[in-house]
Amino acid sequence: MATWLGTRSHSSEARSGSGAPEPTHSGGGSTSPRRRTISSPGKGVTARLARLGVPLYCGGHRGHVVALTFDDGPGPYTHLVLRLLRRDHARATFFLVGRLLRDWPVLPLRERALGSLGDHTWSHINLAALPAAAVTSQLEDARRAISADAHVRVQLFRPPYGSRNATVDRVARRLGMLDVLWNVDSFDWAGANWTQIARNVLHHLSPGAIVLMHENRGQTIRALKFILLPALRRLRYRLVTVPQLLALDPPSTAQLDRGLEGCARNSPSPGSAKTRSAALGIEKRDYSRLSFRTAL
């Protein structure tokens, strides 16, 4: 019998690293006064899942909520993502690269106002190629920087490229951080254009989905503005943060044990040439009738 893990109620310098693998499914600031940190719905479920030491791919599929997630920020497109989310009264989760906060120190606080923040390491390195001490440093340095700029306790973590192993899992668990992966891949990282990004998301979307996108790509912004957000409104999906997803529609232990296979309508693994060509290909029923206007 399935056991549900939640309720239905509501610094260091950049590290040197190895080359970046393809994503896998298992894809100058001023100081400010010290403020109280805040918690978010789903905090208790997040902590319980972190103690289990297993990655999260999706929610429980029993509601009508989905979690949009954005990697690799903050950056020059972040304010556009926030503008679109604010207009749609939508929430999202942002996985931030620690070293980038030195150039965009005010953006994490703005992102926190519209969602949840996660740790995407200090220098966006392949963690699976590092020893435990280096993995720890990458996570702790980024978490410290995010907490300092956004005044929030960081409990979410996403390994760059989705690359993880037993060492990464063990460090994340020791630090009390939940490894958040995804079951829907926009393939914006692979060079998909704005209509392809939207198609890749909508074709695999289902309740409880966690969607992988990147906030540093102009094509992703266009897809959000002209296709994705309007389509999600029509489909009556509620866009929530990962902690909110866990509070409203948590996965069961049986679902977690199955990993990605415990999710519905998953994106295929990006490892094959067939998958990549399908994700980047143009279909006859693509969104060609939409008039293209400049999104920025």
C-alpha positions as CSV (number, residue, x, y, z in Angstrom):
1,M,0.0,0.0,0.0
2,A,1.3,3.4,-0.9
3,T,2.3,5.9,1.8
4,W,1.8,9.6,1.2
5,L,4.6,11.9,2.4
6,G,2.6,15.0,2.8
7,T,-0.8,16.4,3.5
8,R,-3.4,17.7,1.1
9,S,-3.6,21.0,3.1
10,H,-2.1,23.4,2.4
11,S,32.8,32.7,-0.2
12,S,34.9,30.9,-2.3
13,E,36.0,31.7,-5.8
14,A,34.7,29.7,-8.7
15,R,35.9,26.2,-8.6
16,S,37.8,24.6,-11.5
17,G,35.9,21.7,-13.1
18,S,35.6,19.0,-15.7
19,G,33.8,19.2,-18.9
20,A,30.0,19.4,-19.0
21,P,28.2,16.2,-19.9
22,E,24.8,16.2,-21.6
23,P,21.8,16.4,-19.2
24,T,20.6,13.1,-17.9
25,H,17.3,12.0,-16.6
26,S,18.2,10.1,-13.9
27,G,19.4,18.3,-18.9
28,G,28.8,43.7,-7.5
29,G,26.5,43.9,-4.8
30,S,25.9,46.1,-1.8
31,T,25.2,44.6,1.5
32,S,21.8,44.8,3.0
33,P,20.4,44.7,6.5
34,R,19.9,41.3,8.0
35,R,16.4,40.1,7.7
36,R,14.4,37.2,9.0
37,T,14.3,34.2,6.7
38,I,10.9,32.9,5.6
39,S,9.6,29.4,5.1
40,S,7.2,28.2,2.4
41,P,4.3,25.7,2.2
42,G,5.7,22.2,1.9
43,K,8.7,22.8,4.1
44,G,8.0,19.8,6.3
45,V,7.5,17.5,3.3
46,T,10.7,18.9,1.7
47,A,12.7,18.1,4.9
48,R,11.3,14.6,5.1
49,L,12.1,13.8,1.5
50,A,15.6,15.2,2.0
51,R,16.2,12.8,4.9
52,L,15.3,9.9,2.6
53,G,18.1,10.8,0.3
54,V,16.3,10.0,-2.9
55,P,15.8,12.4,-5.8
56,L,12.4,13.9,-6.6
57,Y,11.2,13.8,-10.2
58,C,7.5,14.8,-9.9
59,G,4.5,15.2,-7.6
60,G,1.7,12.7,-7.0
61,H,-0.5,13.3,-10.0
62,R,-3.7,13.6,-7.9
63,G,-4.2,17.3,-8.3
64,H,-4.0,19.8,-11.2
65,V,-0.8,21.6,-10.3
66,V,2.6,21.7,-12.0
67,A,6.0,23.1,-11.1
68,L,7.9,25.2,-13.6
69,T,11.6,25.3,-12.7
70,F,14.4,27.5,-14.1
71,D,18.1,26.7,-13.9
72,D,21.3,28.7,-14.4
73,G,20.3,32.1,-13.2
74,P,20.3,34.8,-12.2
75,G,21.1,36.7,-15.3
76,P,19.9,39.3,-17.9
77,Y,16.7,37.5,-18.8
78,T,15.6,37.0,-15.2
79,H,13.5,40.1,-14.9
80,L,11.6,39.1,-18.0
81,V,10.7,35.7,-16.5
82,L,9.6,37.5,-13.3
83,R,7.4,39.9,-15.2
84,L,5.6,37.1,-17.1
85,L,5.1,35.1,-13.9
86,R,3.8,38.1,-12.0
87,R,1.3,39.0,-14.8
88,D,-0.1,35.4,-14.7
89,H,-0.1,35.2,-10.9
90,A,2.2,32.2,-11.3
91,R,4.9,30.8,-9.0
92,A,8.1,29.0,-10.0
93,T,11.3,27.6,-8.6
94,F,14.7,29.0,-9.5
95,F,17.9,27.0,-9.2
96,L,20.7,29.5,-8.9
97,V,24.4,29.3,-9.7
98,G,26.3,30.8,-6.7
99,R,29.0,32.7,-8.6
100,L,26.5,34.6,-10.7
101,L,25.1,36.3,-7.7
102,R,28.1,38.6,-7.6
103,D,26.9,40.2,-10.9
104,W,23.2,40.1,-10.1
105,P,22.9,40.5,-6.3
106,V,19.4,42.0,-6.2
107,L,17.7,39.3,-8.4
108,P,17.5,36.4,-5.9
109,L,15.3,38.5,-3.5
110,R,13.0,39.4,-6.4
111,E,12.8,35.7,-7.4
112,R,12.1,34.7,-3.9
113,A,9.1,37.0,-3.9
114,L,7.6,35.0,-6.8
115,G,8.7,31.5,-5.8
116,S,11.3,29.3,-4.2
117,L,15.0,29.2,-4.6
118,G,17.3,26.2,-5.0
119,D,21.0,25.5,-5.1
120,H,22.6,24.8,-8.5
121,T,26.1,24.7,-7.2
122,W,28.7,27.5,-7.0
123,S,30.2,27.1,-10.5
124,H,27.8,24.8,-12.5
125,I,30.2,21.9,-12.4
126,N,29.6,18.2,-13.0
127,L,29.4,17.0,-9.4
128,A,29.6,13.3,-10.3
129,A,33.3,13.9,-11.3
130,L,34.2,15.4,-7.9
131,P,35.2,14.0,-4.5
132,A,32.9,14.4,-1.6
133,A,34.8,17.4,-0.1
134,A,34.5,19.3,-3.4
135,V,30.8,18.5,-3.8
136,T,30.2,19.8,-0.2
137,S,32.1,23.0,-1.0
138,Q,30.1,23.6,-4.2
139,L,26.8,23.2,-2.4
140,E,27.6,25.0,0.8
141,D,29.2,28.0,-1.0
142,A,26.2,28.5,-3.3
143,R,23.7,28.0,-0.5
144,R,25.5,30.6,1.6
145,A,25.5,33.1,-1.2
146,I,21.8,32.6,-1.9
147,S,20.9,32.8,1.7
148,A,22.9,36.1,2.1
149,D,21.2,37.8,-0.9
150,A,17.7,36.4,-0.5
151,H,17.4,36.0,3.3
152,V,16.0,32.5,2.9
153,R,17.0,29.0,4.0
154,V,17.8,26.9,1.0
155,Q,16.6,23.3,1.1
156,L,16.3,22.5,-2.6
157,F,19.2,21.4,-4.8
158,R,19.6,20.4,-8.4
159,P,22.8,19.0,-9.8
160,P,24.0,20.6,-13.1
161,Y,23.2,18.4,-16.1
162,G,21.2,16.2,-13.7
163,S,24.5,14.4,-13.1
164,R,24.6,12.6,-9.7
165,N,26.0,9.5,-8.1
166,A,26.1,8.0,-4.6
167,T,28.6,10.6,-3.4
168,V,26.4,13.5,-4.5
169,D,23.3,11.9,-3.0
170,R,25.1,11.3,0.3
171,V,26.4,14.9,0.6
172,A,23.0,16.3,-0.3
173,R,21.4,14.2,2.4
174,R,24.0,15.2,5.0
175,L,23.3,18.8,4.2
176,G,19.6,18.3,4.5
177,M,19.0,19.2,0.9
178,L,16.4,17.7,-1.4
179,D,17.7,16.7,-4.9
180,V,15.0,18.0,-7.3
181,L,15.2,16.6,-10.9
182,W,12.4,16.7,-13.4
183,N,10.1,14.5,-15.6
184,V,9.4,17.1,-18.3
185,D,12.3,18.5,-20.3
186,S,11.8,21.6,-22.5
187,F,15.1,20.9,-24.3
188,D,15.8,24.6,-24.4
189,W,19.4,23.7,-23.4
190,A,19.7,21.8,-26.6
191,G,18.9,24.8,-28.8
192,A,15.2,24.3,-29.3
193,N,13.4,27.3,-30.7
194,W,10.4,28.9,-28.9
195,T,7.7,26.8,-30.6
196,Q,9.7,23.6,-30.1
197,I,10.2,24.4,-26.4
198,A,6.5,24.9,-25.9
199,R,5.7,21.7,-27.8
200,N,8.2,19.7,-25.8
201,V,6.6,20.8,-22.5
202,L,2.9,20.6,-23.5
203,H,3.3,17.2,-25.1
204,H,4.6,15.6,-21.9
205,L,2.8,17.7,-19.3
206,S,0.5,16.0,-16.8
207,P,-0.6,16.9,-13.2
208,G,2.3,16.8,-10.8
209,A,4.9,17.4,-13.4
210,I,8.2,19.2,-12.7
211,V,9.4,21.0,-15.8
212,L,13.0,21.8,-16.6
213,M,13.7,25.2,-18.3
214,H,16.5,27.8,-18.2
215,E,16.1,31.5,-17.3
216,N,19.1,32.5,-19.4
217,R,17.6,31.8,-22.9
218,G,15.6,34.3,-24.9
219,Q,13.8,31.5,-26.8
220,T,12.4,30.2,-23.4
221,I,11.1,33.7,-22.6
222,R,9.3,33.8,-26.0
223,A,7.8,30.3,-25.4
224,L,6.5,31.4,-22.0
225,K,4.9,34.6,-23.2
226,F,3.3,33.4,-26.5
227,I,2.5,29.8,-25.9
228,L,3.2,28.1,-22.6
229,L,1.5,30.5,-20.1
230,P,-1.6,31.1,-22.3
231,A,-1.9,27.3,-22.9
232,L,-1.5,26.5,-19.2
233,R,-4.2,29.0,-18.4
234,R,-6.6,27.4,-20.9
235,L,-5.8,24.0,-19.4
236,R,-6.5,25.4,-16.0
237,Y,-3.2,24.3,-14.5
238,R,-2.1,26.0,-11.3
239,L,1.6,26.9,-11.5
240,V,3.3,26.3,-8.1
241,T,6.7,26.1,-6.5
242,V,8.3,22.7,-5.8
243,P,7.5,23.0,-2.0
244,Q,3.9,24.0,-2.8
245,L,3.7,20.9,-5.1
246,L,4.9,18.7,-2.3
247,A,2.3,20.2,0.1
248,L,-0.6,19.9,-2.4
249,D,0.2,16.7,-4.2
250,P,3.2,14.8,-2.7
251,P,4.5,11.6,-4.2
252,S,4.1,8.3,-2.4
253,T,7.1,6.3,-1.2
254,A,6.3,3.7,-3.8
255,Q,6.4,6.4,-6.5
256,L,9.7,7.7,-5.2
257,D,11.2,4.2,-5.2
258,R,10.4,3.9,-8.9
259,G,12.3,7.1,-9.7
260,L,11.5,8.7,-13.0
261,E,9.3,5.7,-13.9
262,G,7.0,6.7,-11.1
263,C,6.0,9.8,-13.1
264,A,3.5,10.0,-15.9
265,R,4.1,11.2,-19.5
266,N,7.8,11.7,-19.0
267,S,10.1,13.3,-21.5
268,P,12.4,10.7,-23.1
269,S,16.0,10.5,-22.1
270,P,18.1,13.1,-24.0
271,G,20.9,10.6,-24.6
272,S,19.8,9.4,-28.1
273,A,20.1,11.1,-31.4
274,K,16.5,10.2,-32.1
275,T,15.3,11.9,-29.0
276,R,17.3,15.0,-29.8
277,S,16.0,15.2,-33.3
278,A,12.4,14.7,-32.2
279,A,12.7,17.5,-29.6
280,L,14.2,19.9,-32.1
281,G,12.2,18.8,-35.2
282,I,9.3,20.8,-36.8
283,E,6.0,19.1,-36.9
284,K,3.2,20.0,-39.3
285,R,0.9,20.9,-36.3
286,D,3.5,23.1,-34.8
287,Y,2.3,26.6,-33.7
288,S,2.8,28.1,-37.1
289,R,-0.4,30.1,-37.0
290,L,0.8,32.2,-34.1
291,S,2.0,35.6,-35.2
292,F,5.6,36.1,-34.0
293,R,6.2,39.4,-32.2
294,T,9.2,40.4,-30.3
295,A,8.8,39.1,-26.7
296,L,11.5,41.3,-25.1
